[in-house]
Amino acid sequence: MAIDTHTTTAPTTTTPTTGPGTASPAPGAERLTSRAKLVLFVLCAAQFMVALDFSVLNVALPALGKDLGLSRSALQWAVTAFALPSGGFLLLFGRIADLYGRKKLFLIGLTLFGTASLLATLAWDPASFLAGRALQGLGAAVIVPTGMSLLTTTFPEGPLRDKAVGISGTLLSLGFTIGMVLGGVMTDTLGWRSTMALLAVTAVIVLALAPGLLPESRTPDRPRLDVPGAVTVTGGLLALIYSLSTAAQRGFGGADVWVTLPAGLALLVAFAVVESKTRAPLVSLPMLKRRTIAWGNAGGLVTFSMMSTVVFVLTLYLQETLGLSSFQTGLVFGVQGVASALAGSYAPKVIGRFGARRTLVGSLLGQGLLTAALLAVGAESGALVATVAVSAASMFHLGAIISYGLTVTSGVPDEEQGLATGLVTTTQQVGITIGIPLLGVLATTQASLFDGVRTVLAIDAAIVLAAAVLVGLGLGGGRTKKA
């Protein structure tokens, strides 16, 4: 159910998309009413809060380890405890929201996230802290797909949705970047607990505003929930994310990695078999065969995984090769946030002119070429080159984020928006998770860190450029954004 997002002068019967056989938007239809802006603010604030949680704690890990008695090897669980449920349950909660109410699930997710953040803030030992982090991840797994599907069902497909998704994507990127800077400042001045308290306060504010603003929406009919599909896909994603997160910390030689990685892949294969035989599948296999969904998600997976790898190896390069402090390194990536904000303001206009598919392919090309430009950095200097190149690359990265989300969700009926956005956000989470263990380990295991960084950047750029070509061929030409 879409709220009135047009100005009062725009007829409510205006068709929201353009193209052959459709009406052109009435004058003023691309502007948002005051209420629509408030709805967008609430949804974007929730997404920003979750994005902030991905990075705000990273700089604080050493301090909280000393405070709570977590060993260096155990610190990975501060990240993994959040990543496991946040990635593993996305598809499940996206589908539950479709069936039983997106607003209802969104409010439950906010409540859970805020309570978990308070528990992490007040943690008295490692177990209580990790429990808080795990519950935060579970709350995020509810908030992200429900918030995104509320956005895409509230704002009609066309310029209004392009604008809304553009703003959401900008804040997603800004949340991750700002978290890196803010985490260092808050830890140094107020202590690591302030980073978790910030998330609790943000959740309370959003929860206070959301009930009176957000419309309820759900699938008109309620087919039975696909329990076998839910079990296999959730188990498969949990095992896959665990194995890759652990490999990022300790390498691929651990017995747990060798057990969970094939187990995760086997469960995902079982999931595909289950979905092909059930009458009401959790994920419709014909949906996955749509070019826009298959190739759009492929582009999103590459841009997330490869850009997170660039940030990881450049952090090592700036601190261990050039000797920058954690705060100085955070400032370098703070410039990335400014670039993301600029990209977010222009991306909807670019998408409106060229279409989401072409924008996705062009953004991947730009990201790949600028990643390749990072090979120009030297072992004794290069912070300025790194700053400029990563900032420019992040602009294309954000363009890919926004356009892949629009590519995947455009043309999908409202009753399947939770599923489509669940796929989008699952791709995002898996992408962030797999890039560092697959490539980042090359930088840390070579004799020379600098040589390892250059190797990773070269492979990273090659993968992104190859993906741009393949996604372009897979999606085909044309400006249309429908499946």
TALINWO-V68573 format. One record per residue. N is the residue number from 1. RES is the residue in one small letter. SS is DSSP state (h for helix, s for strand, l for the rest). PHI is phi in degrees with one decimal (NA if undefined). NEAR is the number of other ideal C-beta (glycine too) atoms within 10 Angstrom. Layout:
N,RES,SS,PHI,NEAR  N,RES,SS,PHI,NEAR
This chain:
1,m,l,NA,11  2,a,l,-95.8,18  3,i,l,-78.7,16  4,d,l,-72.6,12  5,t,l,-99.7,25  6,h,l,-90.9,22  7,t,l,-71.4,15  8,t,l,-67.0,9  9,t,l,-85.0,10  10,a,l,-91.1,18  11,p,l,-62.1,10  12,t,l,-73.8,11  13,t,l,-90.4,7  14,t,l,-61.6,16  15,t,l,-72.8,16  16,p,l,-77.3,18  17,t,l,-116.7,18  18,t,l,-117.9,15  19,g,l,140.7,13  20,p,l,-56.0,5  21,g,l,83.2,6  22,t,l,-122.4,11  23,a,l,-81.1,11  24,s,l,-79.3,11  25,p,l,-63.9,20  26,a,l,-71.3,16  27,p,l,-56.5,11  28,g,l,90.2,13  29,a,l,-70.2,21  30,e,l,-90.1,18  31,r,l,-99.0,17  32,l,l,-101.4,18  33,t,l,-73.8,15  34,s,h,-61.3,7  35,r,h,-65.7,12  36,a,h,-62.4,21  37,k,h,-65.6,14  38,l,h,-66.6,15  39,v,h,-60.2,24  40,l,h,-62.3,21  41,f,h,-61.8,15  42,v,h,-63.0,23  43,l,h,-65.8,27  44,c,h,-70.2,21  45,a,h,-62.9,18  46,a,h,-66.9,30  47,q,h,-65.0,22  48,f,h,-62.0,22  49,m,h,-61.2,28  50,v,h,-66.8,27  51,a,h,-61.9,22  52,l,h,-60.7,25  53,d,h,-65.8,28  54,f,h,-64.6,21  55,s,h,-125.0,22  56,v,l,-64.7,27  57,l,l,-87.8,23  58,n,l,-56.4,17  59,v,l,-69.1,24  60,a,l,-84.9,22  61,l,h,-56.0,18  62,p,h,-59.2,14  63,a,h,-67.4,15  64,l,h,-70.8,23  65,g,h,-61.2,17  66,k,h,-66.2,10  67,d,h,-70.0,14  68,l,h,-97.1,19  69,g,l,82.0,10  70,l,l,-84.9,20  71,s,l,-70.1,8  72,r,l,-59.5,10  73,s,l,-69.2,9  74,a,l,-85.9,14  75,l,l,-62.4,17  76,q,h,-58.1,17  77,w,h,-70.6,20  78,a,h,-63.5,21  79,v,h,-90.0,20  80,t,h,-64.4,21  81,a,h,-60.8,21  82,f,h,-82.3,27  83,a,h,-66.4,26  84,l,h,-58.9,23  85,p,h,-70.8,23  86,s,h,-66.1,28  87,g,h,-90.9,29  88,g,h,-71.9,26  89,f,l,-105.9,24  90,l,h,-59.8,28  91,l,h,-61.9,25  92,l,h,-61.9,22  93,f,h,-70.2,27  94,g,h,-61.4,31  95,r,h,-74.0,24  96,i,h,-59.2,23  97,a,h,-64.7,31  98,d,h,-56.9,28  99,l,h,-84.1,18  100,y,h,-116.6,13  101,g,l,120.7,17  102,r,h,-72.8,31  103,k,h,-63.4,19  104,k,h,-59.2,15  105,l,h,-67.0,25  106,f,h,-60.3,29  107,l,h,-67.3,19  108,i,h,-63.3,17  109,g,h,-62.9,26  110,l,h,-62.8,27  111,t,h,-61.8,15  112,l,h,-64.2,19  113,f,h,-63.7,29  114,g,h,-63.6,22  115,t,h,-64.2,16  116,a,h,-64.2,26  117,s,h,-64.6,27  118,l,h,-65.7,18  119,l,h,-61.3,20  120,a,h,-66.0,30  121,t,h,-65.8,19  122,l,l,-93.8,14  123,a,l,-50.9,20  124,w,l,-108.9,9  125,d,l,-158.4,11  126,p,h,-56.9,18  127,a,h,-62.7,10  128,s,h,-67.4,14  129,f,h,-66.5,24  130,l,h,-66.0,20  131,a,h,-63.4,16  132,g,h,-60.7,23  133,r,h,-64.7,28  134,a,h,-64.4,21  135,l,h,-70.2,20  136,q,h,-59.5,29  137,g,h,-62.0,25  138,l,h,-66.3,21  139,g,h,-62.3,29  140,a,h,-63.0,31  141,a,h,-65.4,30  142,v,h,-86.5,27  143,i,h,-66.2,28  144,v,h,-64.5,29  145,p,h,-70.3,34  146,t,h,-69.4,33  147,g,h,-64.5,30  148,m,h,-67.8,29  149,s,h,-71.6,29  150,l,h,-63.2,27  151,l,h,-66.1,25  152,t,h,-75.0,27  153,t,h,-88.7,24  154,t,h,-79.9,23  155,f,l,-102.4,24  156,p,l,-63.9,20  157,e,l,-58.8,19  158,g,l,130.9,21  159,p,h,-57.7,20  160,l,h,-66.0,23  161,r,h,-67.3,25  162,d,h,-57.0,24  163,k,h,-65.5,21  164,a,h,-65.4,24  165,v,h,-66.9,26  166,g,h,-62.6,27  167,i,h,-65.4,22  168,s,h,-62.1,23  169,g,h,-64.2,26  170,t,h,-62.4,24  171,l,h,-68.4,24  172,l,h,-60.9,27  173,s,h,-67.9,25  174,l,h,-63.7,20  175,g,h,-60.6,24  176,f,h,-64.7,26  177,t,h,-70.9,25  178,i,h,-62.1,22  179,g,h,-59.3,27  180,m,h,-64.7,25  181,v,h,-77.0,21  182,l,h,-64.8,20  183,g,h,-60.0,24  184,g,h,-66.6,22  185,v,h,-65.1,14  186,m,h,-68.0,21  187,t,h,-64.7,22  188,d,h,-68.9,14  189,t,h,-99.0,8  190,l,h,-116.9,12  191,g,l,96.5,14  192,w,l,-64.5,25  193,r,h,-64.5,19  194,s,h,-65.2,17  195,t,h,-67.4,29  196,m,h,-75.3,26  197,a,h,-63.5,18  198,l,h,-58.4,21  199,l,h,-66.6,25  200,a,h,-63.5,21  201,v,h,-64.3,14  202,t,h,-61.4,21  203,a,h,-62.0,27  204,v,h,-63.0,15  205,i,h,-62.9,14  206,v,h,-64.3,24  207,l,h,-65.0,18  208,a,h,-71.2,11  209,l,h,-90.3,16  210,a,h,-64.3,20  211,p,h,-57.1,12  212,g,h,-83.2,8  213,l,h,-109.6,16  214,l,l,-81.4,22  215,p,l,-80.9,13  216,e,l,-85.1,11  217,s,l,-151.4,21  218,r,l,-160.2,21  219,t,l,-66.9,20  220,p,l,-55.4,6  221,d,l,-99.3,8  222,r,l,-119.4,11  223,p,l,-67.8,12  224,r,l,-63.1,9  225,l,l,-69.3,14  226,d,l,-77.0,21  227,v,h,-65.6,11  228,p,h,-58.7,16  229,g,h,-64.9,24  230,a,h,-62.3,19  231,v,h,-66.2,16  232,t,h,-70.2,22  233,v,h,-71.6,27  234,t,h,-67.6,22  235,g,h,-62.3,18  236,g,h,-64.3,21  237,l,h,-67.1,26  238,l,h,-60.7,20  239,a,h,-65.4,22  240,l,h,-66.2,22  241,i,h,-66.2,24  242,y,h,-60.5,23  243,s,h,-64.1,25  244,l,h,-73.7,24  245,s,h,-64.9,25  246,t,h,-67.3,20  247,a,h,-62.9,23  248,a,h,-64.5,23  249,q,h,-92.5,18  250,r,h,-121.3,15  251,g,l,89.0,13  252,f,l,-89.5,15  253,g,l,-84.5,8  254,g,l,-70.7,14  255,a,h,-62.8,7  256,d,h,-64.2,12  257,v,h,-66.8,19  258,w,h,-66.1,13  259,v,h,-87.2,13  260,t,h,-75.6,21  261,l,h,-64.7,18  262,p,h,-65.5,12  263,a,h,-63.8,17  264,g,h,-62.3,21  265,l,h,-64.5,14  266,a,h,-63.4,14  267,l,h,-65.6,19  268,l,h,-68.2,16  269,v,h,-64.8,12  270,a,h,-60.8,17  271,f,h,-60.1,25  272,a,h,-61.9,15  273,v,h,-65.4,12  274,v,h,-60.1,20  275,e,h,-65.2,19  276,s,h,-75.0,9  277,k,h,-115.6,9  278,t,l,-91.5,15  279,r,l,-76.6,7  280,a,l,-124.9,13  281,p,l,-70.1,20  282,l,l,-64.1,25  283,v,l,-125.7,21  284,s,l,-74.0,14  285,l,h,-60.8,10  286,p,h,-58.3,9  287,m,h,-62.7,16  288,l,h,-67.2,13  289,k,l,-84.0,9  290,r,l,-63.7,17  291,r,h,-59.0,14  292,t,h,-64.2,26  293,i,h,-76.3,24  294,a,h,-65.6,16  295,w,h,-79.0,24  296,g,h,-63.9,30  297,n,h,-67.3,24  298,a,h,-61.6,18  299,g,h,-64.2,29  300,g,h,-64.6,28  301,l,h,-60.1,20  302,v,h,-67.7,27  303,t,h,-66.3,31  304,f,h,-69.6,23  305,s,h,-67.2,25  306,m,h,-76.3,29  307,m,h,-72.9,28  308,s,h,-64.5,20  309,t,h,-67.4,27  310,v,h,-59.8,28  311,v,h,-61.7,22  312,f,h,-62.9,19  313,v,h,-71.6,24  314,l,h,-70.5,27  315,t,h,-60.8,19  316,l,h,-63.0,18  317,y,h,-61.7,26  318,l,h,-66.2,25  319,q,h,-87.0,14  320,e,h,-91.6,13  321,t,h,-94.0,20  322,l,l,-92.0,19  323,g,l,78.6,9  324,l,l,-72.0,18  325,s,l,-78.5,11  326,s,h,-61.5,18  327,f,h,-66.8,12  328,q,h,-63.9,14  329,t,h,-63.4,22  330,g,h,-60.6,24  331,l,h,-66.2,15  332,v,h,-57.7,21  333,f,h,-79.5,24  334,g,h,-65.5,16  335,v,h,-62.5,15  336,q,h,-59.1,28  337,g,h,-64.4,21  338,v,h,-63.3,14  339,a,h,-61.8,22  340,s,h,-65.0,27  341,a,h,-63.2,16  342,l,h,-63.7,15  343,a,h,-62.0,26  344,g,h,-64.1,23  345,s,h,-76.5,12  346,y,h,-99.5,13  347,a,h,-56.4,30  348,p,h,-59.3,25  349,k,h,-68.1,13  350,v,h,-64.8,20  351,i,h,-63.6,27  352,g,h,-62.9,18  353,r,h,-85.2,10  354,f,h,-106.1,15  355,g,l,91.4,20  356,a,h,-66.1,28  357,r,h,-64.8,29  358,r,h,-65.5,18  359,t,h,-64.1,25  360,l,h,-61.3,33  361,v,h,-64.9,24  362,g,h,-63.8,18  363,s,h,-66.8,28  364,l,h,-63.1,31  365,l,h,-61.2,18  366,g,h,-63.4,19  367,q,h,-62.2,30  368,g,h,-65.7,25  369,l,h,-66.2,17  370,l,h,-74.7,22  371,t,h,-65.1,28  372,a,h,-62.9,18  373,a,h,-64.0,18  374,l,h,-66.8,25  375,l,h,-66.2,14  376,a,h,-78.7,10  377,v,l,-68.7,23  378,g,l,-105.3,10  379,a,l,-78.9,14  380,e,l,-110.5,8  381,s,l,-151.5,11  382,g,l,141.4,19  383,a,h,-61.4,18  384,l,h,-66.9,10  385,v,h,-60.8,15  386,a,h,-61.7,22  387,t,h,-62.0,19  388,v,h,-66.0,15  389,a,h,-67.7,23  390,v,h,-69.1,24  391,s,h,-67.9,21  392,a,h,-65.5,18  393,a,h,-62.6,27  394,s,h,-67.1,28  395,m,h,-64.4,23  396,f,h,-69.4,26  397,h,h,-59.9,29  398,l,h,-67.8,29  399,g,h,-58.8,26  400,a,h,-67.7,33  401,i,h,-59.9,31  402,i,h,-67.1,28  403,s,h,-71.2,34  404,y,h,-70.8,32  405,g,h,-62.9,30  406,l,h,-69.4,28  407,t,h,-60.8,29  408,v,h,-72.6,27  409,t,h,-91.9,28  410,s,l,-70.0,25  411,g,l,81.3,16  412,v,l,-89.5,23  413,p,l,-62.2,9  414,d,h,-55.9,16  415,e,h,-68.7,15  416,e,h,-114.8,19  417,q,h,-64.9,25  418,g,h,-62.0,30  419,l,h,-67.4,24  420,a,h,-62.6,29  421,t,h,-71.3,29  422,g,h,-62.1,29  423,l,h,-64.8,25  424,v,h,-60.1,28  425,t,h,-74.6,30  426,t,h,-65.8,24  427,t,h,-58.1,24  428,q,h,-59.8,25  429,q,h,-67.6,22  430,v,h,-64.5,23  431,g,h,-61.4,21  432,i,h,-61.7,22  433,t,h,-77.3,27  434,i,h,-86.2,22  435,g,h,-61.2,27  436,i,h,-67.3,23  437,p,h,-66.4,21  438,l,h,-76.7,19  439,l,h,-115.3,22  440,g,h,-58.5,24  441,v,h,-62.6,18  442,l,h,-66.0,16  443,a,h,-75.3,24  444,t,h,-93.5,17  445,t,h,-104.2,10  446,q,l,-79.6,15  447,a,l,-60.5,6  448,s,l,-108.6,12  449,l,h,-59.9,17  450,f,h,-61.4,19  451,d,h,-63.9,13  452,g,h,-63.7,20  453,v,h,-61.5,28  454,r,h,-64.3,19  455,t,h,-61.9,17  456,v,h,-63.3,30  457,l,h,-62.3,25  458,a,h,-65.1,14  459,i,h,-65.8,16  460,d,h,-56.7,25  461,a,h,-61.6,22  462,a,h,-63.1,14  463,i,h,-64.4,20  464,v,h,-65.0,30  465,l,h,-65.5,18  466,a,h,-64.0,13  467,a,h,-63.7,25  468,a,h,-59.0,24  469,v,h,-66.4,13  470,l,h,-66.2,16  471,v,h,-65.2,26  472,g,h,-60.4,19  473,l,h,-68.0,11  474,g,h,-68.2,17  475,l,h,-79.4,22  476,g,l,77.9,11  477,g,l,-85.0,10  478,g,l,102.1,11  479,r,l,-90.7,14  480,t,l,-60.9,17  481,k,l,-108.6,23  482,k,l,-87.7,12  483,a,l,-70.0,16
